[in-house]
Amino acid sequence: MIRVSEIVLPLDIAPADKIPYLTAQAAKRLKLPAQKLQSVKLVKQSVDARKKEQVVFRCTVDVTVKGEQAVLAHAKDKKAALTKPYAYVIPPCRVLSQRPVVVGFGPAGMFSALLLAQAGQRPIVLERGSAVEERQCQVHTFWQTGVLDPQCNVQFGEGGAGTFSDGKLNTGIKDPRARKVLEELHAAGAPEEILYQAHPHVGTDRLPQTVRGIRETIRKLGGTVLFNTQLTDLTTKNGCVTGVTAVGPEGRFHLESDHVILAIGHSARDTYEMLVSRGVTMVQKPFSVGARIEHPQLVINKGQYGAFAQHPALGAAEYKLSVHLENGRGVYTFCMCPGGEVVASASEEGMVVTNGMSNFARDGANANSALLVGIGPEDFGSDHPLAGMYLQRKLERSAFNLGGGAYRAPGQRVEDFLQNRPSTHFGDVVPTYQRGVTPCALSALLPDFVTESMAEGIRKMDHRLKGFAYPDAVLTAVETRSSAPVRLLRDEQMQSLSLKGLYPCGEGAGYAGGIVSAGVDGLKCAEMVLQAVRKEN
């Protein structure tokens, strides 16, 4: 197979004509008649908007043709090379007598359980929240009424926090397992575009059917998924895990297992406290705090695409910005949601947390992303391993109070924020946060070094993306859950340093930052379980 990259695709090519056009261009690059190409498959498509006067797509295709080596030698194209189709091989091993336990059913837990099921291990999954069908109702009830279920919300439940997000699948990691994650998501119902788009996304409206598809695959392969079932304790012997205690709809019960994958997510604060009491080794980890910044989507489109801002082939524009300040702080945008909305994401009563989400179409009037400032252990005020978590709680409780209760969020116009004056009203950007946004000064909530860094960051980012400092853009606070505040230390076999047989996994353990990277970490932990089984044998 030959991979041909850097094929320019004009925006005005009709969808039905895309593959014929790419076929003709690939044939031209390989100096062959188009009919000589046996197959052409699109494997990557990205937007090239570096020249605002001529925005185009850049594509990569895989071509099958006879005599590949001779074709390449004749073509002499530096952007054409041999490649092999990706294939993930499930590690072989015997079946465990004690079924492995996976705690948590977000991306890390889903993919670790899926691989264990595919290897014939019949995993048992414990998920403290509900199945996605019920969870959707509970989350929307919270958004509409302010009645929060601490066990099932935007943070807890089938699919994890990513289920109520943009469903972004782009990742900075280079691990080839990322391809398996994408292929399994597509097999479970995600759109085909995720297999070739440079910045793929599923959308919060399509994620539920996708995670449900993965759940059903696990069950068909002999796995068990227990919802509304929370891990409450670990049982151990001689420095090894021997089982778990959990509480479910039928009450408290115990499972014996020598292999427990801990994919709890970054918001399982009561579980963190239990793990500390059990002596599981964890350390403070840097994370970030800030607010959601919300612009008119059209402003972002114009800033990114210029005269092509309204072209139907492009859709809602994205951005990803970061700056390093003279004070040593980093300010960056995270989890950008084109055409999306800001959502209430609390998991504990009396606290306000913001996040963002988009539907697959990304057709909302506003764009939003987290605007974050990095903080570290030196800012936590204590050397306790959970000091960062306690700081998160403090900020979230203050946001609840500043917003006026009922899970309203505090917010401020960007112009007012930059002028250091309280907002008394909002302008032409209508906040999308459903519980309501109370105009105020975010300096009453966030530490000075955070607000000062955010303000400088906005000004600098406006030079890179015209319109980022849009006066009526809205900052809605507080964003505290971009990553875990701790890292559960593990060895080369991905087992806890203090408890063999326990595999800290994914975002909650401090080893991932997004759907794909969490899924990859889940696969790696499952592989280590299978490797341990082979060694035992």
N, C-alpha and C positions, 0 to 999 in steps of 0.2 A: 504494500500500500504506500502511496506517495502523498505526503502532506504538502499542500501548496498554500502559502500564507500571503498576506498583504494584497488580496484582490479587492479592488475598489468597486463598491456597489452603489450606484446613484440612489438617492432617496426616492425617486419617482418610479422605480421599477415596481410593477404590480406584483403582489405576493405569488400569483400563479406563474409569473415569469422569472422568479428569483433563481430557481435551480437551473433552468435552461441558460440563463445569462451567466451564472457562475460556471456552468459546464463549458460554455464557449470561451470564457476567460481563462479557465484552467487549461483547456486544450491549447489555447494560444501560447500560454506560458510554457507548456511542455512541448510546443512545436509539433503538435499532432492534430489530425482531423478530429473533430468532436466525436464522431461515431466510433473512434478507436477507444474512447474511454468507456470502460465497462460499467462503472458506477461513480457517482459523485455525491458525497455527503457533507453537508454543512456542519462544521464542528466548532466554529467560533464566529461571533458577529459582534462588533463593537461600533460605537459612534465616534467618529473623528471630527471634533468641533474645534480643532486648533486654528483653522482658518474660518473665521465667522462668515466670510463671503462665499464659502463653498463647503458646507457640511456634508459628509458622506458616511457610509458604512464601510468598515474594513472587515473582510471575511477571510476565514481559513477553511479549506475543504480537504477532505480525504478522497483520493482517487484510486480506483483499482484499474490496472491496465497490464497487459502482457509485457514481459521483458522490462521490468521496472528499472533495473540497473542501466540497461542500454538507453532507456528513455531519459533518465537523469543525466547520463553522460552526454547525450545529444543536446538536451535542453540547456545545460550549463546555467541554471537559475539558482541563485544563492538562497532564494526563499522557497525552494522545493527540496524535500528530503524524504528518505524512507522513514516509515513509522510502523509501529505494530498496534493492532487493536488492543484496547485495555480489557483485561480479564482478571477479576478477583478470584483467587482460589481459596476455598474454605479449608482451613487447616484440619486434617483428619485426626481423630482421637477416639478413645473408647467413651462410652456413655457413663457419666457419673452415677454412683448409687444414690448420693444426696444431690438433689437438684440445686443448681446455683440460684442465688437470690439477687435480683436487681432492684435497688431502692430508687424510685423516681422514674417517671415516664416522659421526661422531656427528650430532646434530641440525643443526649448521651445515653440515657437509659433505653430509649427505643432501639438505637442501633447496636448497643451491646446485647440486648435481649434478642434482637432479630438474628444477629450472627450466632449466638448460642443456640437459638432454635434451629437455624439452618444446619448447625453442626450436630443436631440430634440431642441436645442437652436438656430440653424441656424446662427452660427457666421459669421461675416464679417472680413476677413483677409486683411490687408494692407501690401504689400511687395514692398519696394522701387526698388528692382531689378527685373529681368526678370524671366519668367518660365525657368525651368532647361534646356529645349531643346535649347532655345535661349541663355541662359546664357553660356552654354558650348562653343558656337561659339564665344561669346564676350570675354571670358577668354582666349581661345586659340589664338584669334586675338591679344590680348595684349601681350601674351608670344612671339608671332612670330614677331610682328611689333613694339611693344612699344607704341601702341595707347591705352591709358587707358580710360575706361568709368567710371567716378567717381560714377555713380549710380548702376552699375552692374559689379561685379568683383569677386575676390576670397572671399571677405568679404560680399558682398551684393548680394542677389538673392535667389531663391527658394532653400531651404535646408541649408542655412547659410554657414558659413566658413567651416563646416565639410564636405560639399559636395566635396570639393577639399582637401582631407586629406587621411589618411589611413582608415578612417571609423572605428576607434577603438571603441569597445563597452564595454570594461572592465571598471569598476568603483570601487572606494573605498567606496562608500556609501552602506549601508545595507538595504536601503528602499525596501520593497517588490514590490513597483511599478516598479522597474527596470525590473521585469519580464514582466510586461505589455508592456513596451517599446520594449523589445526584440521580444515579440510575435507579436506586431503590425508591426514591421519592417519586420519580416518573412512573415507575411500575405501580406505585400505590395510588396514582391519580393526579400527580402534579403535571402541569402542561409541558409539552415537548420542548418548548423554548428554553427551559432551564438547562438543557443538554448542550446548547451552543451559545447562548447569550453571554457576553463578557461579564455582565452584572445581572445574573438571573434572580428572579423573585417569584414567589408563589402567590402572595396576597392573602390577607387574613380571611377572605371569603372562601378561598379554595384550600386553605390549610386543614380545616377540620376533616374533609373527606380524605385527605392524604394521610393524616395520622391515623384515622380510623382504618384505612387500608393496611397500614403497617401492623396495627393491632390484630386485625383479622388474620394476617399472614402468620404472625407469631402463634396465635391460637391454633390455626390449622396444622402447624408443625409440632404441636404438643405443648406449647408454652401456656402459662396461666397468667392472666392480668387481673389483679385485684384492685378495684377502685375504692375510694373512701377508706383507705387502709394506710395508717401512718406507722412508720417505724418509731418505737419508743425506747428500745434498748438493744444492746448487743450482749451476747453471752460469749465468754472467752475461757481459754484454758491454756496455761503455759505459753502465753504470748501469741496465741492463735485464736482467730474467731471460730466459734463453734455453732453459732446460730443467731437468730434475731427474734426479738419480741415486738409484736405489733398490735394495734387496736383497729378493728374493722367493724362493719355493721353488726356482726354477731358477737362482738366483745373482744377481749384480749386473747391472743394465741401465740404460740411459739413455733418457729420453724428451725430445724437443725440443718446447717449447711456449713461446709468448710470454705466456701467461695461466695463472698458477698461484694457485689459491685455497688458502690455508693455514689449514685448520680442524683443528688438531692436538689440541685439548682442553687442559685446564689441567694435565695431568700428564705431558706429553711432555718430560721434563726433559733428556734427551739431545738432543732436537731444539732446545730452547732454547739449549743450549750450542753446537750447530752454527751456529745463526743468529747468535749473538754473534760467533763466530769469522769469520763471513762479513760482519760489519759491518752487519747488519740493525738498524735503529734501534729500540731498546726502552728503556723506563724502568721503574723500580720502581713498583709499584702497591700501595696498601693492600689488605689482606685480613683474614681473621679466624681466630682459633684458639679451641679450647675442647674440649668433649666432647659426647657424646650423652647426653641426659637421658631416662630411661625411667620412665614411670608406669604404674599400672594404667589401662587404657582407661576403666574404669567411673568412676574418679576424675575424669578429664577430661570424660566425659559429664555427670556431675553438676554439675561446675563450669560447664559451658557451657549445659546444658539444664534444670537443676533437676529438677522433678518429671517432666519429659518425657524423662529420661535414657535410659530403656529403650524408648522408642517405636520400633517397627520401621521407620517411615517415615524416621527420621532417620539411622540407622546410626551409625558411629563419629564422634565429634565431633573437630573440628580446633581449632587455635589458632594465632595469630601474635602474638607479643609483642615489645616493644622498650622499653628504658628508656635515658635519658641520665643518667649519673652526675655527681656533683659533681667527680670527678677528671678530667672531660672525656672519659671513655671511653663508648662505646656498647656495650650488651649486648643481644642479640636472639636470638630463636629462628629457625631456618632449616630448610627441607626437613622440615616436620613430617610424620610418617608414622603416621596413625591405624591402630590394629590391626596394627602392623607389627613389624619386628625390626631390630636393629642388626647390621650385616654387616661382615665383614673386607674392606677395600678397598685393601690395599697393592698397589703396582705395582713396588716394588723389594724385593729380598730383605733380610731383617733389619730391617724397619721395620713398625710397626703404624699403620694408618689406619682410622678408623671412618666409617661412613655408615649411612643408614637406607633401608629399602624396605618396601613394602606390596603385597599382592596386591589385585586389583580389589575383592574383597569386604571388605577391611579388617576381617577377623574375628578377628585375633589378640587375645590377652589384654592385651597392653601397647601403649602409645602411646610414640613416641619422636620427638625432634627434636634438631637440633644446638643447643647453647647456646653462643653465640659472643661473643667480645670483639674489637672492631675494633683492629687494629694497623696501624702505618704505617711508612714508611721510617726515621723517627727511632728505631724499635725494632729495626731490622735489623742494626745494628752495622757497616755498611759501605756505601759508595756504589756498589759493584759492581751492575750491573743485575740480577744473579741473587741478590743477597743475601737477598731474601725466600724464594727457593726453597731456599737453603742452610739457612735457619732452619727451614723446614718439615722438611727432611731430619733436622736435628738433633733436633727434637721427636719425629719418628716413630721414630728409632733409639732414643731414650731410652724411648719408650713400649714398644718391643719388649723392652728390657732389664728395665724395671720390671714388665712383665707376666710375666716369667720365661721368655721364649723361646717357640718353636713357634707364634708369632703369637697367643699369648694377649694379652689387653688388660688394662691396669690399670683398676681401677674403685673407686668409693667410694660409700657410702650418702650421701644428701643430708644427713641429720641429722648424720652424722659430718663431712661436708665443712663444714657451717655451724659446727660446734663445733671445727673445726680439729684433729680427732683421726683417726688412721688407722682404716680399717675392717678388721675381722678376719673378718667374715662378712656375708652379705646376708640381708635379711628376707623379707617376703612378695612382693617384686618379684623374680622370677627373671630374671636377665639373659638376653637372647635371642642374644647374640653367640656364634656356634657354636664358635669356637675356644676358648672359655672365658675367664672374667674373674677376675683375681687381685685380691682385696681389698687395698687399700693407701691411701696418702695421695697425692692428686694434686698436692699441693704439692711433692712430690719430682720432678715432671715439668714442670709449668707455671711460668712466672715468677710472682713474687708479685703483680704488678699484674694479671695475668690471673685468678688464683684469687680475689683480693680483689674484683675487679670481678664475677666470676661469682657469688660469694656474695651481694654486695649486690644484684645483678640478680635472683637467685632470690627474695630477701625482697620486693623491690618487685613482682615479677611475681605473687607469691602474693596480693597485694592486688587484683590485676586478675583473676586466675583462681584461685579458692579450690581449694587442693589442690596447687598447683604446688610448694610446699615440702614435699610429702609426705615424711615421715621416711625411709621405706624406698625411695623413688625412687632409681634408680641412675645415677651418672655414669660412662660408659665412654669412655675416652680412647685416642687423641687424634684430634680432628677438625681437619684442616688444609686440606682441599681444597674449601672452599666456593666459592672463586674463584681465578683465576690470580694469581700473585705479580708478574706483569709486564704491561705494555701495549706491544704492538707498534704504534708510531705510524704512522698512515696519513693521507693527504691527503683532499680532498673527493671524489675519485674512488675512495676506499677502497683506494688502492694504498700500499704501503710508502713512507715518506718517503725511504728510501735505495735502493730497488730497484723501478723501474717494472715493471709486469706481475705483481708479487707482491701478493696481496690477503690481508692478515691478517684472520682471520674468526672470529667466535664467542667462546666462553668462553676458549679458549686464548690468544687475542689480546688479551683484556681488554675485550671489547665486549659481553658478554652474561652472563646469570646465570640459566639455566634452559632447559628444552626449547624453549619458545615463543620467547623472546627470541633464543636461539641460532639457531633456525630462521629467524626474521625476518632476522637479520644475514646468514645464508646466502643468502637471497633477494636482499637488497640488494647483496651482493657479486656475485652472478650477474648482476644487472641492470647493474652497472657494467661487467662483462665484455662484455655485449651492447651496451652504449652505446659502449664502446671499439671494438667491431667496426664499429658504424655509422659512427663517426668515421673509422676506417681506410678504409672503403669510399668 
